[in-house]
Amino acid sequence: MKLRKVTAASATIFALALTATACGSDDSGSKESGSGSGSGGSKSITIGIKFDQPGLGQKTPDGYAGFDVDVATYVAKELGYSEDQIEWKEAKSADRETMLQRGDVDFIAATYSINDERDKLVDFAGPYLLAHQDVLVRADDDSIKSPEDLNNKKLCSVTGSTSAANVKEKLAPKAQLQEYPTYSACLSGLQNKAIDALTTDDSILAGYAAQDNFKGKFKLGGFKMTNENYGIGVKEGSDLKAKINTALEKMVSDGSWEKAVTANFGPANYKNEPAPKIGDIKK
Ligand code: GLU
């Protein structure tokens, strides 16, 4: 797994970007920060990712890692930003639209499914990955063999996620749904038996199940209950959308997408779908 290091340079840029953000951000997707001495300037880009989803977006003591991090880093490079010029921000599921609308981040690559409701508030480039909603249960639990078995179970998901909404609206309306702020919080509940199952995208669940400290403790249902088309979120009307789409197309055609998939999903043995075509949203 390739870690994106937190360098002294990016820490400086982080401080500069904070100053820039405090003064309001422009719509071009970049933040130009002067050095203060008038000699030249440095620029940075602020990207929202998940911090607690191994294989996708994870903050570790050594930096940031995961498929979303690799996609975002590639896109940033195509937009003219080196790794050192990226400021990573945590974008929890419930905060993503607001963060984009407020201009807290330039774009978000955080297991962010494209759907009509969100599309009214923000714009999406992509999709760049197709995942499916699934469940994670304790390895010794044989009581959940189909999505219907989730009814009357204590089911955990995350506030503001499509996973929680799908459970309530169609998948298992009679489940006792508990909404936590993050999936890692759900995972602790699953471990200590406060909940019976955790539901979200199979890509995320595979990453958790493969963690060294969880080996053999959990299993995926393998239900493929929905299509989750991951997009890169930008502020509504931003010209970044077209540029990001061009970058994503290039990432697939030059083989970098496949490399990122192998590096990040290989360890979890996650069988991903092939690269989606830009604009092809599977219902
Ligand atoms: N992909 C789903 C969503 O965007 C679930 C994962 C998440 O919460 O980030 O809501």
py3Dmol code that shows the C-alpha trace and the ligand (Angstrom):
import py3Dmol

protein = """\
ATOM      1  CA  MET A   1       0.000   0.000   0.000  1.00  0.00           C
ATOM      2  CA  LYS A   2       1.385   3.367  -0.997  1.00  0.00           C
ATOM      3  CA  LEU A   3       1.166   6.016   1.686  1.00  0.00           C
ATOM      4  CA  ARG A   4       0.825   9.662   0.899  1.00  0.00           C
ATOM      5  CA  LYS A   5       3.250  11.211   3.344  1.00  0.00           C
ATOM      6  CA  VAL A   6       2.527  14.205   5.503  1.00  0.00           C
ATOM      7  CA  THR A   7       5.578  16.324   4.754  1.00  0.00           C
ATOM      8  CA  ALA A   8       6.876  19.491   6.301  1.00  0.00           C
ATOM      9  CA  ALA A   9       6.052  21.236   3.030  1.00  0.00           C
ATOM     10  CA  SER A  10       2.441  20.105   3.131  1.00  0.00           C
ATOM     11  CA  ALA A  11       2.211  21.164   6.788  1.00  0.00           C
ATOM     12  CA  THR A  12       3.334  24.660   5.778  1.00  0.00           C
ATOM     13  CA  ILE A  13       0.856  24.668   2.929  1.00  0.00           C
ATOM     14  CA  PHE A  14      -1.809  23.461   5.351  1.00  0.00           C
ATOM     15  CA  ALA A  15      -1.180  26.536   7.508  1.00  0.00           C
ATOM     16  CA  LEU A  16      -1.216  28.795   4.459  1.00  0.00           C
ATOM     17  CA  ALA A  17      -4.370  27.185   3.124  1.00  0.00           C
ATOM     18  CA  LEU A  18      -6.097  27.722   6.447  1.00  0.00           C
ATOM     19  CA  THR A  19      -5.287  31.412   6.175  1.00  0.00           C
ATOM     20  CA  ALA A  20      -6.567  31.427   2.613  1.00  0.00           C
ATOM     21  CA  THR A  21      -9.761  29.609   3.611  1.00  0.00           C
ATOM     22  CA  ALA A  22     -10.370  32.078   6.410  1.00  0.00           C
ATOM     23  CA  CYS A  23     -10.270  34.862   3.822  1.00  0.00           C
ATOM     24  CA  GLY A  24     -12.788  33.056   1.624  1.00  0.00           C
ATOM     25  CA  SER A  25     -12.011  30.722  -1.252  1.00  0.00           C
ATOM     26  CA  ASP A  26     -12.380  31.362  -4.940  1.00  0.00           C
ATOM     27  CA  ASP A  27     -14.386  29.270  -7.337  1.00  0.00           C
ATOM     28  CA  SER A  28     -11.526  28.167  -9.523  1.00  0.00           C
ATOM     29  CA  GLY A  29     -10.758  25.252  -7.256  1.00  0.00           C
ATOM     30  CA  SER A  30      -7.365  26.499  -6.194  1.00  0.00           C
ATOM     31  CA  LYS A  31      -6.079  28.567  -3.369  1.00  0.00           C
ATOM     32  CA  GLU A  32      -3.177  30.861  -4.096  1.00  0.00           C
ATOM     33  CA  SER A  33      -1.330  31.735  -0.956  1.00  0.00           C
ATOM     34  CA  GLY A  34       1.344  34.385  -0.971  1.00  0.00           C
ATOM     35  CA  SER A  35       4.486  33.804   1.015  1.00  0.00           C
ATOM     36  CA  GLY A  36       3.877  36.942   3.018  1.00  0.00           C
ATOM     37  CA  SER A  37       7.264  38.345   2.034  1.00  0.00           C
ATOM     38  CA  GLY A  38       6.056  39.107  -1.431  1.00  0.00           C
ATOM     39  CA  SER A  39       8.535  36.730  -3.013  1.00  0.00           C
ATOM     40  CA  GLY A  40       6.526  34.405  -5.200  1.00  0.00           C
ATOM     41  CA  GLY A  41       3.722  32.256  -3.801  1.00  0.00           C
ATOM     42  CA  SER A  42       2.574  28.725  -3.265  1.00  0.00           C
ATOM     43  CA  LYS A  43      -0.708  27.114  -4.124  1.00  0.00           C
ATOM     44  CA  SER A  44      -2.612  24.270  -2.601  1.00  0.00           C
ATOM     45  CA  ILE A  45      -5.724  22.216  -3.181  1.00  0.00           C
ATOM     46  CA  THR A  46      -8.006  20.957  -0.438  1.00  0.00           C
ATOM     47  CA  ILE A  47      -9.532  17.517  -0.889  1.00  0.00           C
ATOM     48  CA  GLY A  48     -12.119  15.756   1.231  1.00  0.00           C
ATOM     49  CA  ILE A  49     -11.631  12.049   1.912  1.00  0.00           C
ATOM     50  CA  LYS A  50     -12.627   9.526   4.557  1.00  0.00           C
ATOM     51  CA  PHE A  51     -10.095   9.065   7.362  1.00  0.00           C
ATOM     52  CA  ASP A  52     -11.284   5.703   8.730  1.00  0.00           C
ATOM     53  CA  GLN A  53     -11.956   3.459   5.732  1.00  0.00           C
ATOM     54  CA  PRO A  54      -8.990   1.128   5.064  1.00  0.00           C
ATOM     55  CA  GLY A  55      -8.417   0.472   1.351  1.00  0.00           C
ATOM     56  CA  LEU A  56     -10.339   3.630   0.378  1.00  0.00           C
ATOM     57  CA  GLY A  57      -9.456   6.603   2.546  1.00  0.00           C
ATOM     58  CA  GLN A  58      -7.461   6.186   5.709  1.00  0.00           C
ATOM     59  CA  LYS A  59      -5.360   8.482   7.855  1.00  0.00           C
ATOM     60  CA  THR A  60      -2.427   6.602   9.301  1.00  0.00           C
ATOM     61  CA  PRO A  61       0.535   7.793  11.390  1.00  0.00           C
ATOM     62  CA  ASP A  62       2.558   7.866   8.139  1.00  0.00           C
ATOM     63  CA  GLY A  63       0.111   9.711   5.904  1.00  0.00           C
ATOM     64  CA  TYR A  64      -2.991   8.994   3.844  1.00  0.00           C
ATOM     65  CA  ALA A  65      -3.759   5.800   1.923  1.00  0.00           C
ATOM     66  CA  GLY A  66      -6.449   4.109  -0.125  1.00  0.00           C
ATOM     67  CA  PHE A  67      -8.075   3.998  -3.542  1.00  0.00           C
ATOM     68  CA  ASP A  68      -9.887   7.333  -3.097  1.00  0.00           C
ATOM     69  CA  VAL A  69      -6.603   8.901  -1.995  1.00  0.00           C
ATOM     70  CA  ASP A  70      -4.842   7.558  -5.107  1.00  0.00           C
ATOM     71  CA  VAL A  71      -7.658   8.734  -7.409  1.00  0.00           C
ATOM     72  CA  ALA A  72      -7.676  12.162  -5.761  1.00  0.00           C
ATOM     73  CA  THR A  73      -3.881  12.436  -5.943  1.00  0.00           C
ATOM     74  CA  TYR A  74      -3.915  11.542  -9.653  1.00  0.00           C
ATOM     75  CA  VAL A  75      -6.680  14.078 -10.351  1.00  0.00           C
ATOM     76  CA  ALA A  76      -4.886  16.781  -8.344  1.00  0.00           C
ATOM     77  CA  LYS A  77      -1.724  16.154 -10.383  1.00  0.00           C
ATOM     78  CA  GLU A  78      -3.672  16.558 -13.622  1.00  0.00           C
ATOM     79  CA  LEU A  79      -5.057  19.824 -12.245  1.00  0.00           C
ATOM     80  CA  GLY A  80      -1.501  21.017 -11.617  1.00  0.00           C
ATOM     81  CA  TYR A  81      -0.940  20.160  -7.946  1.00  0.00           C
ATOM     82  CA  SER A  82       1.822  17.953  -6.598  1.00  0.00           C
ATOM     83  CA  GLU A  83       1.297  15.670  -3.603  1.00  0.00           C
ATOM     84  CA  ASP A  84       2.921  18.236  -1.321  1.00  0.00           C
ATOM     85  CA  GLN A  85       0.332  20.790  -2.379  1.00  0.00           C
ATOM     86  CA  ILE A  86      -2.629  18.692  -1.239  1.00  0.00           C
ATOM     87  CA  GLU A  87      -4.369  19.426   2.025  1.00  0.00           C
ATOM     88  CA  TRP A  88      -6.505  16.440   3.090  1.00  0.00           C
ATOM     89  CA  LYS A  89      -9.655  17.053   5.104  1.00  0.00           C
ATOM     90  CA  GLU A  90     -11.964  14.505   6.668  1.00  0.00           C
ATOM     91  CA  ALA A  91     -15.325  14.448   4.857  1.00  0.00           C
ATOM     92  CA  LYS A  92     -17.764  12.370   6.921  1.00  0.00           C
ATOM     93  CA  SER A  93     -20.813  11.054   5.085  1.00  0.00           C
ATOM     94  CA  ALA A  94     -23.259  13.582   6.543  1.00  0.00           C
ATOM     95  CA  ASP A  95     -20.963  16.572   5.956  1.00  0.00           C
ATOM     96  CA  ARG A  96     -20.085  16.206   2.278  1.00  0.00           C
ATOM     97  CA  GLU A  97     -22.674  18.429   0.577  1.00  0.00           C
ATOM     98  CA  THR A  98     -22.217  21.200   3.154  1.00  0.00           C
ATOM     99  CA  MET A  99     -18.433  21.094   2.858  1.00  0.00           C
ATOM    100  CA  LEU A 100     -18.700  21.545  -0.913  1.00  0.00           C
ATOM    101  CA  GLN A 101     -21.343  24.249  -0.706  1.00  0.00           C
ATOM    102  CA  ARG A 102     -19.336  26.223   1.862  1.00  0.00           C
ATOM    103  CA  GLY A 103     -16.131  25.885  -0.160  1.00  0.00           C
ATOM    104  CA  ASP A 104     -14.305  24.067   2.684  1.00  0.00           C
ATOM    105  CA  VAL A 105     -12.854  21.709   0.074  1.00  0.00           C
ATOM    106  CA  ASP A 106     -12.198  21.931  -3.667  1.00  0.00           C
ATOM    107  CA  PHE A 107     -13.418  18.404  -4.292  1.00  0.00           C
ATOM    108  CA  ILE A 108     -14.442  15.269  -2.427  1.00  0.00           C
ATOM    109  CA  ALA A 109     -13.389  11.701  -3.199  1.00  0.00           C
ATOM    110  CA  ALA A 110     -14.890   9.826  -0.267  1.00  0.00           C
ATOM    111  CA  THR A 111     -16.887   6.734  -1.291  1.00  0.00           C
ATOM    112  CA  TYR A 112     -19.408   9.332  -2.435  1.00  0.00           C
ATOM    113  CA  SER A 113     -22.301   7.786  -4.375  1.00  0.00           C
ATOM    114  CA  ILE A 114     -23.918   9.834  -7.102  1.00  0.00           C
ATOM    115  CA  ASN A 115     -27.684  10.114  -6.605  1.00  0.00           C
ATOM    116  CA  ASP A 116     -30.479  12.504  -7.626  1.00  0.00           C
ATOM    117  CA  GLU A 117     -30.916  14.022  -4.190  1.00  0.00           C
ATOM    118  CA  ARG A 118     -27.243  14.944  -3.867  1.00  0.00           C
ATOM    119  CA  ASP A 119     -27.055  16.013  -7.483  1.00  0.00           C
ATOM    120  CA  LYS A 120     -29.478  18.840  -6.695  1.00  0.00           C
ATOM    121  CA  LEU A 121     -27.012  20.270  -4.186  1.00  0.00           C
ATOM    122  CA  VAL A 122     -23.595  19.554  -5.719  1.00  0.00           C
ATOM    123  CA  ASP A 123     -22.086  18.376  -9.010  1.00  0.00           C
ATOM    124  CA  PHE A 124     -20.381  15.054  -9.636  1.00  0.00           C
ATOM    125  CA  ALA A 125     -17.531  14.047 -11.926  1.00  0.00           C
ATOM    126  CA  GLY A 126     -17.226  10.345 -12.711  1.00  0.00           C
ATOM    127  CA  PRO A 127     -18.257   7.733 -11.811  1.00  0.00           C
ATOM    128  CA  TYR A 128     -14.858   6.182 -11.103  1.00  0.00           C
ATOM    129  CA  LEU A 129     -15.957   3.023  -9.229  1.00  0.00           C
ATOM    130  CA  LEU A 130     -19.060   0.869  -8.978  1.00  0.00           C
ATOM    131  CA  ALA A 131     -19.636  -0.733  -5.564  1.00  0.00           C
ATOM    132  CA  HIS A 132     -22.684  -2.450  -4.041  1.00  0.00           C
ATOM    133  CA  GLN A 133     -24.339  -2.241  -0.663  1.00  0.00           C
ATOM    134  CA  ASP A 134     -23.713  -5.298   1.481  1.00  0.00           C
ATOM    135  CA  VAL A 135     -23.645  -6.341   5.130  1.00  0.00           C
ATOM    136  CA  LEU A 136     -20.891  -7.322   7.539  1.00  0.00           C
ATOM    137  CA  VAL A 137     -21.723  -9.721  10.355  1.00  0.00           C
ATOM    138  CA  ARG A 138     -19.748 -11.617  12.993  1.00  0.00           C
ATOM    139  CA  ALA A 139     -18.118 -14.712  11.505  1.00  0.00           C
ATOM    140  CA  ASP A 140     -20.074 -17.081  13.780  1.00  0.00           C
ATOM    141  CA  ASP A 141     -23.493 -15.551  12.972  1.00  0.00           C
ATOM    142  CA  ASP A 142     -25.495 -17.645  10.506  1.00  0.00           C
ATOM    143  CA  SER A 143     -28.822 -15.897  11.087  1.00  0.00           C
ATOM    144  CA  ILE A 144     -28.473 -13.358   8.244  1.00  0.00           C
ATOM    145  CA  LYS A 145     -28.617 -15.252   4.947  1.00  0.00           C
ATOM    146  CA  SER A 146     -30.545 -12.706   2.871  1.00  0.00           C
ATOM    147  CA  PRO A 147     -31.349  -8.964   3.055  1.00  0.00           C
ATOM    148  CA  GLU A 148     -34.826  -9.781   4.475  1.00  0.00           C
ATOM    149  CA  ASP A 149     -33.162 -11.375   7.505  1.00  0.00           C
ATOM    150  CA  LEU A 150     -32.041  -7.888   8.510  1.00  0.00           C
ATOM    151  CA  ASN A 151     -35.589  -6.992   9.540  1.00  0.00           C
ATOM    152  CA  ASN A 152     -35.794  -6.963  13.371  1.00  0.00           C
ATOM    153  CA  LYS A 153     -31.992  -7.070  13.648  1.00  0.00           C
ATOM    154  CA  LYS A 154     -29.908  -4.315  15.188  1.00  0.00           C
ATOM    155  CA  LEU A 155     -28.357  -2.808  12.109  1.00  0.00           C
ATOM    156  CA  CYS A 156     -25.764  -0.050  12.073  1.00  0.00           C
ATOM    157  CA  SER A 157     -25.025   2.443   9.340  1.00  0.00           C
ATOM    158  CA  VAL A 158     -23.903   6.018   9.025  1.00  0.00           C
ATOM    159  CA  THR A 159     -25.910   9.235   9.137  1.00  0.00           C
ATOM    160  CA  GLY A 160     -26.185  10.876   5.726  1.00  0.00           C
ATOM    161  CA  SER A 161     -25.218   7.728   3.808  1.00  0.00           C
ATOM    162  CA  THR A 162     -27.165   6.076   1.007  1.00  0.00           C
ATOM    163  CA  SER A 163     -26.743   2.834   2.986  1.00  0.00           C
ATOM    164  CA  ALA A 164     -28.864   4.099   5.900  1.00  0.00           C
ATOM    165  CA  ALA A 165     -31.461   5.628   3.561  1.00  0.00           C
ATOM    166  CA  ASN A 166     -31.764   2.414   1.523  1.00  0.00           C
ATOM    167  CA  VAL A 167     -32.365   0.329   4.643  1.00  0.00           C
ATOM    168  CA  LYS A 168     -35.145   2.624   5.825  1.00  0.00           C
ATOM    169  CA  GLU A 169     -36.785   3.054   2.418  1.00  0.00           C
ATOM    170  CA  LYS A 170     -36.539  -0.367   0.860  1.00  0.00           C
ATOM    171  CA  LEU A 171     -34.009  -2.974   2.025  1.00  0.00           C
ATOM    172  CA  ALA A 172     -35.143  -3.736   5.565  1.00  0.00           C
ATOM    173  CA  PRO A 173     -37.670  -1.160   6.847  1.00  0.00           C
ATOM    174  CA  LYS A 174     -38.280  -3.205  10.000  1.00  0.00           C
ATOM    175  CA  ALA A 175     -34.638  -3.371  11.024  1.00  0.00           C
ATOM    176  CA  GLN A 176     -33.673  -1.523  14.200  1.00  0.00           C
ATOM    177  CA  LEU A 177     -31.426   0.931  12.430  1.00  0.00           C
ATOM    178  CA  GLN A 178     -28.809   2.753  14.479  1.00  0.00           C
ATOM    179  CA  GLU A 179     -27.067   5.600  12.721  1.00  0.00           C
ATOM    180  CA  TYR A 180     -23.540   6.395  13.857  1.00  0.00           C
ATOM    181  CA  PRO A 181     -21.271   9.202  12.583  1.00  0.00           C
ATOM    182  CA  THR A 182     -18.702   6.819  11.055  1.00  0.00           C
ATOM    183  CA  TYR A 183     -18.439   3.190   9.939  1.00  0.00           C
ATOM    184  CA  SER A 184     -15.533   2.592  12.304  1.00  0.00           C
ATOM    185  CA  ALA A 185     -17.902   3.422  15.178  1.00  0.00           C
ATOM    186  CA  CYS A 186     -20.357   0.814  13.811  1.00  0.00           C
ATOM    187  CA  LEU A 187     -17.530  -1.691  13.635  1.00  0.00           C
ATOM    188  CA  SER A 188     -16.795  -1.359  17.355  1.00  0.00           C
ATOM    189  CA  GLY A 189     -20.503  -1.967  18.009  1.00  0.00           C
ATOM    190  CA  LEU A 190     -20.425  -5.091  15.853  1.00  0.00           C
ATOM    191  CA  GLN A 191     -17.396  -6.371  17.702  1.00  0.00           C
ATOM    192  CA  ASN A 192     -18.857  -5.856  21.180  1.00  0.00           C
ATOM    193  CA  LYS A 193     -22.278  -7.185  20.080  1.00  0.00           C
ATOM    194  CA  ALA A 194     -24.138  -3.896  20.597  1.00  0.00           C
ATOM    195  CA  ILE A 195     -25.290  -4.380  16.994  1.00  0.00           C
ATOM    196  CA  ASP A 196     -25.890  -7.464  14.820  1.00  0.00           C
ATOM    197  CA  ALA A 197     -24.788  -6.182  11.411  1.00  0.00           C
ATOM    198  CA  LEU A 198     -23.140  -3.252   9.696  1.00  0.00           C
ATOM    199  CA  THR A 199     -24.378  -2.216   6.286  1.00  0.00           C
ATOM    200  CA  THR A 200     -22.634  -0.113   3.678  1.00  0.00           C
ATOM    201  CA  ASP A 201     -20.703  -0.579   0.423  1.00  0.00           C
ATOM    202  CA  ASP A 202     -18.949  -3.930  -0.082  1.00  0.00           C
ATOM    203  CA  SER A 203     -15.743  -2.033  -0.945  1.00  0.00           C
ATOM    204  CA  ILE A 204     -15.683  -0.493   2.531  1.00  0.00           C
ATOM    205  CA  LEU A 205     -16.714  -3.663   4.372  1.00  0.00           C
ATOM    206  CA  ALA A 206     -14.032  -5.756   2.627  1.00  0.00           C
ATOM    207  CA  GLY A 207     -11.409  -3.285   3.837  1.00  0.00           C
ATOM    208  CA  TYR A 208     -12.524  -3.619   7.445  1.00  0.00           C
ATOM    209  CA  ALA A 209     -12.813  -7.410   7.355  1.00  0.00           C
ATOM    210  CA  ALA A 210      -9.237  -7.673   6.074  1.00  0.00           C
ATOM    211  CA  GLN A 211      -7.671  -5.664   8.911  1.00  0.00           C
ATOM    212  CA  ASP A 212      -5.089  -7.712  10.827  1.00  0.00           C
ATOM    213  CA  ASN A 213      -6.883  -7.210  14.144  1.00  0.00           C
ATOM    214  CA  PHE A 214     -10.210  -8.366  12.652  1.00  0.00           C
ATOM    215  CA  LYS A 215      -8.994 -11.393  10.658  1.00  0.00           C
ATOM    216  CA  GLY A 216     -11.525 -14.221  10.950  1.00  0.00           C
ATOM    217  CA  LYS A 217     -13.900 -12.157  13.113  1.00  0.00           C
ATOM    218  CA  PHE A 218     -16.303 -10.832  10.460  1.00  0.00           C
ATOM    219  CA  LYS A 219     -17.783 -11.948   7.136  1.00  0.00           C
ATOM    220  CA  LEU A 220     -19.568 -10.230   4.249  1.00  0.00           C
ATOM    221  CA  GLY A 221     -23.074 -11.286   3.205  1.00  0.00           C
ATOM    222  CA  GLY A 222     -22.291 -10.993  -0.529  1.00  0.00           C
ATOM    223  CA  PHE A 223     -25.790  -9.601  -1.227  1.00  0.00           C
ATOM    224  CA  LYS A 224     -25.073  -6.829  -3.816  1.00  0.00           C
ATOM    225  CA  MET A 225     -28.217  -4.973  -2.715  1.00  0.00           C
ATOM    226  CA  THR A 226     -27.683  -1.704  -4.649  1.00  0.00           C
ATOM    227  CA  ASN A 227     -25.435  -0.009  -7.170  1.00  0.00           C
ATOM    228  CA  GLU A 228     -23.200   2.658  -5.627  1.00  0.00           C
ATOM    229  CA  ASN A 229     -21.619   4.779  -8.362  1.00  0.00           C
ATOM    230  CA  TYR A 230     -18.720   6.671  -6.764  1.00  0.00           C
ATOM    231  CA  GLY A 231     -18.337  10.203  -8.052  1.00  0.00           C
ATOM    232  CA  ILE A 232     -16.029  13.072  -7.250  1.00  0.00           C
ATOM    233  CA  GLY A 233     -18.117  15.822  -5.702  1.00  0.00           C
ATOM    234  CA  VAL A 234     -17.521  19.472  -6.592  1.00  0.00           C
ATOM    235  CA  LYS A 235     -19.403  22.685  -5.869  1.00  0.00           C
ATOM    236  CA  GLU A 236     -22.465  23.107  -8.077  1.00  0.00           C
ATOM    237  CA  GLY A 237     -21.536  24.796 -11.351  1.00  0.00           C
ATOM    238  CA  SER A 238     -17.778  24.392 -10.804  1.00  0.00           C
ATOM    239  CA  ASP A 239     -15.653  24.143 -13.943  1.00  0.00           C
ATOM    240  CA  LEU A 240     -13.621  21.497 -12.110  1.00  0.00           C
ATOM    241  CA  LYS A 241     -16.165  18.828 -13.090  1.00  0.00           C
ATOM    242  CA  ALA A 242     -15.078  18.714 -16.748  1.00  0.00           C
ATOM    243  CA  LYS A 243     -11.372  18.831 -15.839  1.00  0.00           C
ATOM    244  CA  ILE A 244     -11.781  16.013 -13.318  1.00  0.00           C
ATOM    245  CA  ASN A 245     -13.644  13.895 -15.874  1.00  0.00           C
ATOM    246  CA  THR A 246     -10.730  14.322 -18.296  1.00  0.00           C
ATOM    247  CA  ALA A 247      -8.307  13.304 -15.543  1.00  0.00           C
ATOM    248  CA  LEU A 248     -10.371  10.227 -14.631  1.00  0.00           C
ATOM    249  CA  GLU A 249     -10.503   9.118 -18.268  1.00  0.00           C
ATOM    250  CA  LYS A 250      -6.735   9.428 -18.467  1.00  0.00           C
ATOM    251  CA  MET A 251      -6.271   7.523 -15.215  1.00  0.00           C
ATOM    252  CA  VAL A 252      -8.129   4.575 -16.721  1.00  0.00           C
ATOM    253  CA  SER A 253      -6.506   4.708 -20.165  1.00  0.00           C
ATOM    254  CA  ASP A 254      -2.901   4.933 -18.895  1.00  0.00           C
ATOM    255  CA  GLY A 255      -3.344   1.967 -16.522  1.00  0.00           C
ATOM    256  CA  SER A 256      -3.062   3.983 -13.278  1.00  0.00           C
ATOM    257  CA  TRP A 257      -6.646   3.155 -12.293  1.00  0.00           C
ATOM    258  CA  GLU A 258      -5.997  -0.594 -12.509  1.00  0.00           C
ATOM    259  CA  LYS A 259      -2.738  -0.201 -10.580  1.00  0.00           C
ATOM    260  CA  ALA A 260      -4.529   1.685  -7.807  1.00  0.00           C
ATOM    261  CA  VAL A 261      -7.244  -0.979  -7.677  1.00  0.00           C
ATOM    262  CA  THR A 262      -4.700  -3.787  -7.322  1.00  0.00           C
ATOM    263  CA  ALA A 263      -2.646  -1.950  -4.703  1.00  0.00           C
ATOM    264  CA  ASN A 264      -5.589  -0.957  -2.532  1.00  0.00           C
ATOM    265  CA  PHE A 265      -8.186  -3.707  -2.971  1.00  0.00           C
ATOM    266  CA  GLY A 266      -5.784  -6.631  -3.455  1.00  0.00           C
ATOM    267  CA  PRO A 267      -4.977  -6.983   0.267  1.00  0.00           C
ATOM    268  CA  ALA A 268      -8.722  -7.135   1.110  1.00  0.00           C
ATOM    269  CA  ASN A 269      -9.384  -9.571  -1.742  1.00  0.00           C
ATOM    270  CA  TYR A 270     -12.150  -7.234  -2.939  1.00  0.00           C
ATOM    271  CA  LYS A 271     -13.372  -8.185  -6.388  1.00  0.00           C
ATOM    272  CA  ASN A 272     -14.114  -4.793  -7.903  1.00  0.00           C
ATOM    273  CA  GLU A 273     -16.211  -4.078 -10.989  1.00  0.00           C
ATOM    274  CA  PRO A 274     -14.387  -2.893 -14.131  1.00  0.00           C
ATOM    275  CA  ALA A 275     -13.732   0.839 -14.556  1.00  0.00           C
ATOM    276  CA  PRO A 276     -17.015   2.612 -15.303  1.00  0.00           C
ATOM    277  CA  LYS A 277     -17.360   4.958 -18.290  1.00  0.00           C
ATOM    278  CA  ILE A 278     -17.670   8.622 -17.390  1.00  0.00           C
ATOM    279  CA  GLY A 279     -21.358   9.541 -17.142  1.00  0.00           C
ATOM    280  CA  ASP A 280     -22.520   5.911 -17.080  1.00  0.00           C
ATOM    281  CA  ILE A 281     -24.447   5.702 -13.827  1.00  0.00           C
ATOM    282  CA  LYS A 282     -25.841   2.247 -13.087  1.00  0.00           C
ATOM    283  CA  LYS A 283     -29.296   2.469 -11.525  1.00  0.00           C
TER     284      LYS A 283
END
"""
ligand_1 = """\
10
LIG
N -21.408 5.191 -0.912
C -22.398 5.436 0.092
C -22.703 6.909 0.246
O -22.168 7.728 -0.448
C -22.013 4.817 1.430
C -20.621 5.110 1.865
C -20.450 6.432 2.580
O -21.256 6.758 3.458
O -19.478 7.110 2.284
O -23.522 7.284 1.042
"""
view = py3Dmol.view(width=600, height=400)
view.addModel(protein, "pdb")
view.setStyle({"model": 0}, {"cartoon": {"style": "trace"}})
view.addModel(ligand_1, "xyz")
view.setStyle({"model": 1}, {"stick": {}})
view.zoomTo()
view.show()
